[in-house]
Amino acid sequence: MNDFQQLSLAIKLDDRATFDNFYAPTGTPQHLAKMLLQDEGKQYAYVCGSSGTGLSHLMQAVCQQHSTRLSNGAAVYLPLKELCDYPADQVLEGLESSDLVCLDDLDQVAGREEWQAPLFNFFNRCSESGTRLLITAHTLPDYLEVLLDDLLSRLKSGISLQLMDYKDADLRRLLQHRASGLGLYLSDEVARFLLHRLPRNSHLLMAALEKLDAVSLREQRRLTLPFVKTVLDI
């Protein structure tokens, strides 16, 4: 077994990355993306946004939704930031036999010369086989510094959607939404305190919440302000 096959077997989906657990207020780009990606009739879609807007969560949620369907075809999630140093042909080989392929963080490889032809050829194989292809990146296709015009054309050939950064009120509700899913009550006071004292990044905020959950469960404590300050040392 080669190094890439070993790595691909080690890629696991986050069980918490589901559509039910994704905070997407009605009318926001996040809500539109959620609706778009749940529509299995859309064969190709491109979703972009800055770090912390939910891109990886959405890609993993699509794969987990697919796994609940009565289908023999596979759903493949590839975090390209972890795979960008492997040969492109090796990474993409045979994936068009899957029902669904999610390429996360395309910006990590889109400007690399050695990825141009393999990505273009992979698009064509997916189109021919009917494989559903979903892509995320941190910028729109025109700003990816793609070197191959035909590849850029493929990237722009379907629905594109750009997610906006969460505002403070959204981040507060996001924290409370995730806390509720963990069986915790997070007051407005504590949520605002976290937003004022921690970086406004959803990844870091969720990590802090998970730490609070673990300690709260172990010590059977509520998420009071003194408790949060002690656990997070802030």
C-alpha positions as CSV (number, residue, x, y, z in Angstrom):
1,M,0.0,0.0,0.0
2,N,1.5,3.4,-1.0
3,D,1.7,6.5,1.3
4,F,-1.3,8.2,-0.3
5,Q,-3.6,5.1,0.0
6,Q,-2.6,4.9,3.7
7,L,-3.4,8.6,4.2
8,S,-6.7,8.4,2.3
9,L,-7.8,5.6,4.6
10,A,-6.9,7.8,7.6
11,I,-9.2,10.7,6.5
12,K,-12.3,10.6,8.7
13,L,-15.4,12.7,8.7
14,D,-16.2,14.8,11.8
15,D,-19.4,13.2,13.1
16,R,-20.5,16.7,14.3
17,A,-20.3,18.1,10.8
18,T,-23.9,17.5,9.7
19,F,-26.6,19.7,8.1
20,D,-28.6,19.6,11.3
21,N,-25.6,21.0,13.2
22,F,-24.8,23.8,10.7
23,Y,-25.9,27.3,11.7
24,A,-27.4,28.9,8.7
25,P,-30.0,31.6,9.3
26,T,-32.7,31.9,6.7
27,G,-31.7,34.3,3.9
28,T,-28.0,34.1,4.5
29,P,-25.5,32.7,1.9
30,Q,-24.9,29.9,4.4
31,H,-28.6,29.0,4.2
32,L,-28.6,29.1,0.4
33,A,-25.5,26.9,0.4
34,K,-27.1,24.4,2.7
35,M,-30.2,24.2,0.4
36,L,-28.0,24.0,-2.7
37,L,-25.8,21.2,-1.4
38,Q,-28.7,19.1,-0.1
39,D,-30.1,19.1,-3.7
40,E,-28.6,16.0,-5.2
41,G,-29.8,17.0,-8.6
42,K,-27.0,19.7,-8.8
43,Q,-24.1,17.8,-10.4
44,Y,-21.5,20.5,-9.9
45,A,-21.3,23.4,-7.5
46,Y,-18.5,25.7,-6.3
47,V,-18.7,27.3,-2.8
48,C,-16.2,29.8,-1.5
49,G,-15.6,32.0,1.6
50,S,-13.0,32.9,4.1
51,S,-11.8,30.6,6.8
52,G,-14.5,30.0,9.5
53,T,-17.5,30.4,7.2
54,G,-18.4,26.7,7.3
55,L,-16.9,25.3,4.0
56,S,-15.4,22.1,5.4
57,H,-18.4,21.5,7.6
58,L,-20.7,21.7,4.6
59,M,-18.5,19.4,2.5
60,Q,-18.5,16.8,5.3
61,A,-22.2,17.2,5.9
62,V,-22.9,16.4,2.2
63,C,-20.9,13.2,2.5
64,Q,-22.6,12.2,5.7
65,Q,-26.0,12.8,4.1
66,H,-25.0,10.6,1.2
67,S,-24.0,7.8,3.5
68,T,-27.6,7.6,4.9
69,R,-29.0,7.1,1.4
70,L,-29.7,3.6,0.0
71,S,-26.8,3.7,-2.5
72,N,-23.9,1.5,-3.4
73,G,-21.8,4.4,-4.6
74,A,-19.2,6.0,-2.5
75,A,-19.0,9.6,-1.2
76,V,-15.4,10.9,-1.1
77,Y,-14.2,13.9,1.0
78,L,-10.7,15.1,0.1
79,P,-9.2,18.0,2.2
80,L,-6.6,19.2,-0.4
81,K,-4.6,21.2,2.2
82,E,-3.6,17.8,3.6
83,L,-3.0,16.2,0.2
84,C,-1.4,18.9,-1.9
85,D,2.1,17.4,-1.7
86,Y,1.0,14.1,-3.2
87,P,1.0,13.6,-7.0
88,A,-2.3,15.0,-8.4
89,D,-2.9,12.0,-10.7
90,Q,-2.5,9.7,-7.7
91,V,-4.9,11.7,-5.6
92,L,-7.6,11.9,-8.2
93,E,-7.2,8.5,-9.8
94,G,-10.5,6.5,-10.1
95,L,-12.6,8.9,-8.0
96,E,-15.0,9.4,-11.0
97,S,-16.4,5.9,-10.1
98,S,-17.8,7.4,-6.9
99,D,-21.3,8.9,-6.6
100,L,-20.0,12.1,-5.0
101,V,-16.6,13.8,-4.7
102,C,-16.0,16.8,-2.4
103,L,-12.8,18.7,-3.0
104,D,-12.2,21.0,0.0
105,D,-9.7,23.9,-0.1
106,L,-9.0,23.9,-3.9
107,D,-7.0,27.1,-3.5
108,Q,-4.2,25.0,-2.0
109,V,-3.5,23.4,-5.4
110,A,-5.3,25.5,-8.1
111,G,-2.2,27.6,-8.9
112,R,0.2,24.7,-9.1
113,E,1.3,23.7,-12.6
114,E,1.4,20.0,-11.8
115,W,-2.3,20.1,-10.8
116,Q,-3.7,21.8,-13.9
117,A,-4.1,19.0,-16.4
118,P,-5.1,16.3,-13.7
119,L,-7.9,18.6,-12.4
120,F,-9.1,19.4,-15.9
121,N,-9.1,15.7,-16.9
122,F,-10.9,14.8,-13.6
123,F,-13.6,17.3,-14.4
124,N,-14.2,15.7,-17.7
125,R,-14.2,12.2,-16.3
126,C,-16.8,13.2,-13.6
127,S,-19.0,14.8,-16.3
128,E,-18.9,11.6,-18.4
129,S,-19.6,9.3,-15.5
130,G,-22.2,11.5,-13.9
131,T,-20.3,11.9,-10.7
132,R,-21.5,14.7,-8.5
133,L,-18.6,17.1,-7.9
134,L,-18.5,19.8,-5.2
135,I,-15.7,22.2,-4.6
136,T,-14.8,24.7,-2.0
137,A,-12.1,27.4,-2.0
138,H,-11.3,30.6,-0.1
139,T,-11.8,32.8,-3.2
140,L,-13.8,33.0,-6.4
141,P,-12.5,31.1,-9.4
142,D,-11.2,34.2,-11.1
143,Y,-8.8,34.8,-8.2
144,L,-7.4,31.3,-7.9
145,E,-4.4,32.0,-10.2
146,V,-5.4,29.0,-12.3
147,L,-2.8,28.5,-15.1
148,L,-5.0,26.5,-17.6
149,D,-7.8,28.4,-19.2
150,D,-9.8,25.3,-19.9
151,L,-9.6,24.4,-16.2
152,L,-10.8,27.9,-15.2
153,S,-13.7,27.5,-17.6
154,R,-14.7,24.2,-15.9
155,L,-14.5,25.8,-12.5
156,K,-16.9,28.6,-13.6
157,S,-19.3,26.2,-15.5
158,G,-21.8,25.6,-12.7
159,I,-23.4,27.3,-9.7
160,S,-21.0,29.4,-7.6
161,L,-21.8,30.8,-4.2
162,Q,-19.8,33.0,-1.9
163,L,-20.3,32.7,1.9
164,M,-20.1,35.8,4.0
165,D,-18.3,36.1,7.3
166,Y,-20.5,35.7,10.4
167,K,-21.3,38.9,12.1
168,D,-21.0,39.1,15.9
169,A,-24.7,38.4,16.5
170,D,-24.4,35.4,14.2
171,L,-21.4,34.1,16.0
172,R,-23.2,34.4,19.3
173,R,-26.1,32.5,18.0
174,L,-23.8,30.0,16.4
175,L,-22.1,29.3,19.8
176,Q,-25.5,28.9,21.4
177,H,-26.7,26.7,18.7
178,R,-23.7,24.4,19.0
179,A,-23.9,24.5,22.8
180,S,-27.5,23.4,22.7
181,G,-26.5,20.5,20.5
182,L,-24.1,19.4,23.2
183,G,-26.7,19.6,25.9
184,L,-25.4,22.9,27.3
185,Y,-27.0,26.2,28.1
186,L,-24.9,29.2,27.0
187,S,-26.3,32.5,28.2
188,D,-26.1,35.7,26.2
189,E,-23.7,37.1,28.8
190,V,-21.2,34.2,28.5
191,A,-21.5,34.0,24.7
192,R,-20.7,37.7,24.4
193,F,-17.8,37.3,26.9
194,L,-16.3,34.6,24.7
195,L,-16.7,36.7,21.6
196,H,-14.9,39.7,23.3
197,R,-12.1,37.6,24.7
198,L,-11.4,35.1,21.9
199,P,-10.6,35.5,18.2
200,R,-13.7,35.9,16.1
201,N,-13.0,32.7,14.3
202,S,-15.6,29.9,14.3
203,H,-13.0,27.1,14.4
204,L,-11.4,28.6,17.5
205,L,-14.7,29.4,19.1
206,M,-15.9,25.8,18.6
207,A,-12.7,24.4,20.0
208,A,-13.2,26.5,23.1
209,L,-16.8,25.3,23.4
210,E,-15.7,21.7,23.1
211,K,-13.2,22.2,25.9
212,L,-15.9,23.8,28.1
213,D,-18.2,20.9,27.3
214,A,-15.6,18.3,28.4
215,V,-14.8,20.0,31.7
216,S,-18.4,20.8,32.4
217,L,-19.3,17.1,31.9
218,R,-16.4,15.9,34.0
219,E,-17.1,18.3,36.9
220,Q,-20.9,18.6,36.5
221,R,-20.7,22.4,36.3
222,R,-22.9,24.9,34.4
223,L,-21.3,27.4,32.0
224,T,-21.2,30.3,34.4
225,L,-18.9,33.3,33.7
226,P,-16.4,32.4,36.6
227,F,-16.3,28.7,35.4
228,V,-15.6,29.8,31.8
229,K,-12.9,32.2,32.8
230,T,-11.2,29.5,34.9
231,V,-11.4,26.7,32.3
232,L,-10.2,28.9,29.4
233,D,-7.8,31.0,31.5
234,I,-9.1,34.3,30.1
